[in-house]
Amino acid sequence: MRENRIDNKIQKKKPIEYTYTFKINKSAFLLEFLLSKLSMSRNSIKSLLSENKVLVNGSVVRQFDYPLCKDDEIKIAKHSQNTSNPAKKKSKNVGVFKLKDYIIYEDNNYIAINKPSGILSVESDTENESIYKYVFEYLTINDPKKRPYLLHRIDKDTSGVIVFTKDIKLHSMLKMHWNEDVKVREYYAICEGVFKEKKGTIKSYLKENENNLMYSSKDKRGKLAVTHFEVIKENSEYTLLRVLIDTGRKNQIRVHMKDIGHMVVGDIKYRSNLNPINRLGLHASRLDFINPLDKKIISFSAKIPKEFTDLFR
């Protein structure tokens, strides 16, 4: 199955209206957290849960003692969600998206996915289809008490490695020193044009404007972003880069490629006019980090999509 076709099967939803939205700062249990935030009785909050009005990272949750972790997002919907409880599903086929086809690695602690282009890491206000949702459903089919804990995100239109833990304590250990413990963030990018310099480093401070677009600045109040690139293949129109980033900033590679006049193909957001592979030409190929359980490096990788290499035959 070609990765760039999967998004054609995903139906976009109408924007969902929410009464409240909360971002979790530390571990907690769902019911107790809601009691601390909402001026409502315990029974009223239980009613919200039973009526499918509580979403965690876009998935309906009814479980009172559902464990929350740092960076989770809770939303209280104004109307009941039609999403059925994933724990009650008997089918191994998770919606239109067969997650098993995209699992890179799984054990008792981790599950790593080769995310297709065109699907969100976590739901947004306009779309509730996400990799988080599918991993949630996959894990809770056989055990309603299980849940995934997302370690990092990649852009909707970027494909490649995305990793979850299955344990809240492990997640907390990793998030505590995530930027220091990540040793390799590798991407492959198809960019417009031919590079004069076949190897280089781009460094800037990234800021976000009122239109939610990232841009480079020399202002040190922005977020430092460091991108290393190396030309792997090229033809008269396009270049395939291997990219290593020291910092995982929002849209980092896309902004830095625009800065040097070699936009990532298919990147309308950052002014690319070419789209030879009918998707964004960016793939997260490898992620290495220190596993706190044994202090050894653990590595996850996703093969470069065929359409990337076909362009240079």
C-alpha positions as CSV (number, residue, x, y, z in Angstrom):
1,M,0.0,0.0,0.0
2,R,1.5,3.3,-1.0
3,E,1.7,5.8,1.9
4,N,0.6,8.8,-0.1
5,R,-2.8,7.1,-0.8
6,I,-3.9,6.5,2.7
7,D,-5.1,10.1,3.3
8,N,-7.6,9.7,0.4
9,K,-9.5,7.3,2.7
10,I,-9.7,9.7,5.6
11,Q,-12.8,11.7,5.7
12,K,-12.5,15.2,7.1
13,K,-14.9,16.1,9.9
14,K,-16.7,19.3,10.6
15,P,-15.1,21.4,13.2
16,I,-15.9,20.2,16.7
17,E,-17.0,22.7,19.3
18,Y,-15.5,22.4,22.8
19,T,-16.6,23.9,26.1
20,Y,-13.1,23.5,27.7
21,T,-9.6,22.6,26.6
22,F,-6.8,21.7,29.1
23,K,-3.1,20.9,28.6
24,I,-1.7,18.5,31.1
25,N,1.5,19.7,33.0
26,K,2.0,16.6,35.1
27,S,0.8,13.1,35.6
28,A,-2.8,12.7,37.0
29,F,-5.9,10.6,36.7
30,L,-8.7,11.8,34.5
31,L,-11.6,12.1,37.0
32,E,-9.5,13.7,39.7
33,F,-8.0,16.2,37.2
34,L,-11.5,17.2,35.9
35,L,-12.7,17.7,39.5
36,S,-9.9,20.1,40.1
37,K,-10.6,22.1,37.0
38,L,-14.3,22.1,36.6
39,S,-16.9,23.6,39.0
40,M,-19.0,20.5,38.7
41,S,-20.0,17.6,41.0
42,R,-18.4,14.2,40.7
43,N,-21.6,12.7,39.3
44,S,-21.8,15.5,36.7
45,I,-18.3,14.8,35.5
46,K,-19.1,11.1,35.4
47,S,-22.0,11.9,33.2
48,L,-19.7,13.8,30.8
49,L,-17.5,10.7,30.6
50,S,-20.4,8.3,30.0
51,E,-21.9,10.6,27.3
52,N,-18.6,10.5,25.2
53,K,-18.0,14.2,25.9
54,V,-14.4,13.9,27.2
55,L,-11.6,13.5,24.7
56,V,-7.9,12.9,25.4
57,N,-5.7,13.7,22.5
58,G,-8.8,13.4,20.2
59,S,-10.0,10.0,21.5
60,V,-13.1,9.5,23.5
61,V,-12.4,8.3,27.1
62,R,-14.9,7.0,29.6
63,Q,-12.5,5.5,32.1
64,F,-12.6,7.4,35.5
65,D,-9.0,6.4,36.4
66,Y,-7.6,7.0,33.0
67,P,-3.9,7.9,33.5
68,L,-2.9,11.3,32.1
69,C,0.7,12.4,31.3
70,K,2.5,15.6,30.5
71,D,1.5,17.2,27.2
72,D,-1.8,15.4,27.0
73,E,-4.7,17.5,25.8
74,I,-8.2,17.2,27.2
75,K,-11.2,18.6,25.5
76,I,-14.8,18.7,26.7
77,A,-17.1,18.5,23.7
78,K,-20.4,20.4,23.6
79,H,-22.2,17.5,22.1
80,S,-21.7,13.7,22.4
81,Q,-19.1,12.2,20.1
82,N,-20.1,9.4,17.8
83,T,-16.8,7.7,18.4
84,S,-17.5,4.3,19.9
85,N,-15.4,3.1,22.8
86,P,-12.3,1.5,21.3
87,A,-12.1,-1.0,24.1
88,K,-15.3,-2.6,23.0
89,K,-14.2,-3.2,19.4
90,K,-13.7,-6.8,18.5
91,S,-12.3,-6.4,15.0
92,K,-8.5,-6.2,14.5
93,N,-9.1,-3.9,11.5
94,V,-8.9,-0.5,13.1
95,G,-11.2,1.7,10.9
96,V,-10.0,2.4,7.4
97,F,-6.4,2.5,8.7
98,K,-4.8,-0.9,9.2
99,L,-2.2,0.0,11.8
100,K,-0.5,-3.3,11.8
101,D,0.8,-2.6,8.3
102,Y,2.7,0.4,9.7
103,I,4.1,-0.9,12.9
104,I,8.0,-0.7,12.8
105,Y,8.6,-2.2,16.3
106,E,6.6,-3.2,19.3
107,D,7.4,-4.7,22.7
108,N,6.0,-4.3,26.3
109,N,7.4,-0.8,26.5
110,Y,7.4,0.8,23.1
111,I,5.4,0.9,19.9
112,A,6.9,2.7,16.8
113,I,4.9,3.5,13.7
114,N,5.9,4.5,10.2
115,K,3.3,7.3,9.9
116,P,2.0,7.9,6.4
117,S,2.0,11.3,4.9
118,G,-1.4,13.0,5.2
119,I,-2.4,12.0,8.8
120,L,-1.9,14.0,12.0
121,S,0.1,12.9,14.9
122,V,-2.6,14.1,17.3
123,E,-6.1,15.4,16.4
124,S,-6.8,19.0,15.7
125,D,-9.9,21.2,16.0
126,T,-10.9,20.3,12.4
127,E,-9.7,16.7,12.1
128,N,-10.0,13.9,14.7
129,E,-8.2,11.3,12.6
130,S,-4.7,10.8,13.9
131,I,-2.0,8.3,14.5
132,Y,-2.6,8.6,18.3
133,K,-6.2,7.6,17.8
134,Y,-5.3,4.5,15.8
135,V,-2.6,3.4,18.3
136,F,-5.1,4.0,21.1
137,E,-7.6,1.8,19.5
138,Y,-5.1,-0.9,18.6
139,L,-3.8,-1.1,22.2
140,T,-7.2,-1.1,23.9
141,I,-8.8,-3.8,21.7
142,N,-7.4,-6.5,24.0
143,D,-6.9,-4.5,27.2
144,P,-9.2,-1.5,27.9
145,K,-6.7,-0.2,30.6
146,K,-3.8,0.3,28.1
147,R,-3.1,3.6,26.4
148,P,-0.2,5.1,24.3
149,Y,2.0,7.9,25.5
150,L,3.3,10.0,22.6
151,L,7.0,11.0,22.8
152,H,7.2,13.4,19.9
153,R,5.3,14.6,16.9
154,I,5.9,15.0,13.2
155,D,4.0,17.2,10.7
156,K,0.8,15.9,9.1
157,D,2.3,15.8,5.6
158,T,5.6,14.3,6.8
159,S,5.9,10.5,6.8
160,G,8.1,8.4,9.0
161,V,9.1,7.3,12.5
162,I,6.8,8.3,15.4
163,V,7.2,6.6,18.8
164,F,4.9,5.9,21.8
165,T,5.6,4.3,25.1
166,K,3.1,2.0,26.8
167,D,4.0,3.0,30.4
168,I,3.4,6.4,32.0
169,K,6.5,6.2,34.2
170,L,8.7,5.4,31.2
171,H,7.2,8.3,29.3
172,S,7.9,10.7,32.2
173,M,11.5,9.5,32.4
174,L,12.0,10.1,28.7
175,K,10.3,13.5,28.6
176,M,12.3,14.8,31.5
177,H,15.5,15.0,29.4
178,W,14.1,14.3,25.9
179,N,16.2,16.8,23.9
180,E,19.4,15.7,25.7
181,D,18.7,12.0,25.3
182,V,17.8,12.1,21.6
183,K,21.0,11.2,19.7
184,V,19.9,11.0,16.1
185,R,17.0,12.7,14.3
186,E,17.4,11.8,10.6
187,Y,15.2,12.8,7.7
188,Y,15.3,12.5,3.9
189,A,14.0,15.5,1.9
190,I,13.4,16.1,-1.8
191,C,14.1,19.7,-2.5
192,E,13.8,22.0,-5.5
193,G,16.8,22.7,-7.7
194,V,20.5,21.6,-7.6
195,F,22.6,22.5,-4.6
196,K,26.0,24.3,-5.2
197,E,27.1,23.3,-1.7
198,K,26.7,19.5,-1.4
199,K,27.1,19.6,2.4
200,G,26.3,22.2,5.0
201,T,24.8,23.4,8.2
202,I,22.0,26.0,8.7
203,K,21.5,27.7,12.0
204,S,18.9,30.3,13.0
205,Y,16.4,31.2,15.7
206,L,12.8,30.3,14.7
207,K,9.8,32.4,15.5
208,E,6.1,32.2,14.6
209,N,4.0,34.9,13.0
210,E,0.3,35.7,13.3
211,N,-0.5,33.3,10.5
212,N,1.1,30.4,12.3
213,L,4.1,30.3,9.9
214,M,7.5,29.8,11.2
215,Y,10.4,32.0,10.1
216,S,14.1,32.4,10.7
217,S,15.5,35.3,12.8
218,K,18.8,36.3,14.3
219,D,16.8,37.3,17.4
220,K,18.0,35.0,20.2
221,R,14.5,35.2,21.8
222,G,13.4,32.7,19.2
223,K,14.1,29.0,19.4
224,L,17.5,27.9,18.2
225,A,17.3,25.5,15.3
226,V,20.3,23.7,13.8
227,T,20.0,21.6,10.5
228,H,22.8,19.6,8.8
229,F,22.3,18.4,5.2
230,E,24.1,16.3,2.7
231,V,23.3,15.7,-1.0
232,I,22.6,12.0,-1.7
233,K,21.2,12.1,-5.2
234,E,20.3,14.8,-7.7
235,N,19.1,15.4,-11.2
236,S,18.5,18.6,-13.3
237,E,15.4,19.6,-11.3
238,Y,15.5,18.0,-7.8
239,T,17.9,17.0,-5.0
240,L,17.5,14.3,-2.4
241,L,19.0,15.3,0.9
242,R,19.9,13.4,4.0
243,V,19.2,15.7,6.9
244,L,20.2,15.6,10.6
245,I,18.7,18.0,13.0
246,D,20.1,18.9,16.4
247,T,16.9,20.5,17.5
248,G,13.3,19.3,16.9
249,R,11.6,22.7,16.2
250,K,8.3,23.1,14.4
251,N,8.7,23.0,10.6
252,Q,12.5,23.4,11.1
253,I,13.7,21.6,7.9
254,R,11.0,23.2,5.8
255,V,11.9,26.7,6.9
256,H,15.6,26.2,6.6
257,M,15.2,24.8,3.0
258,K,13.1,27.9,2.1
259,D,15.8,30.1,3.6
260,I,18.4,28.8,1.2
261,G,16.1,28.8,-1.8
262,H,15.6,25.1,-2.1
263,M,12.1,24.5,-0.9
264,V,10.9,21.0,0.0
265,V,8.7,19.8,-2.9
266,G,5.0,19.8,-2.3
267,D,5.4,22.4,0.5
268,I,2.7,24.9,-0.4
269,K,2.9,26.4,3.1
270,Y,6.5,27.5,2.5
271,R,6.1,28.5,-1.2
272,S,7.1,25.4,-3.1
273,N,5.6,25.4,-6.6
274,L,6.6,21.9,-7.5
275,N,4.9,18.6,-6.5
276,P,6.4,15.7,-8.5
277,I,5.5,13.0,-5.9
278,N,2.0,14.3,-5.0
279,R,2.9,14.8,-1.3
280,L,5.3,16.7,0.9
281,G,8.9,15.5,0.1
282,L,9.9,15.0,3.7
283,H,10.4,11.6,5.6
284,A,11.5,11.0,9.2
285,S,13.8,8.0,8.6
286,R,15.4,7.4,12.0
287,L,15.2,8.3,15.6
288,D,17.8,7.2,18.2
289,F,17.6,8.0,21.9
290,I,18.8,6.7,25.3
291,N,16.5,4.1,26.7
292,P,16.3,4.9,30.5
293,L,15.5,1.3,31.3
294,D,19.0,0.1,30.4
295,K,20.9,3.3,29.5
296,K,21.6,1.9,26.0
297,I,20.8,3.6,22.7
298,I,17.5,2.4,21.1
299,S,17.0,3.1,17.4
300,F,13.9,3.1,15.2
301,S,14.0,3.5,11.5
302,A,11.5,3.7,8.5
303,K,12.7,3.0,5.0
304,I,12.7,5.8,2.5
305,P,9.4,5.8,0.5
306,K,9.7,4.3,-3.0
307,E,8.4,7.5,-4.6
308,F,11.4,9.4,-3.2
309,T,14.0,7.2,-4.9
310,D,11.9,6.6,-8.1
311,L,12.2,10.3,-8.8
312,F,16.0,9.9,-9.3
313,R,16.1,6.9,-11.5
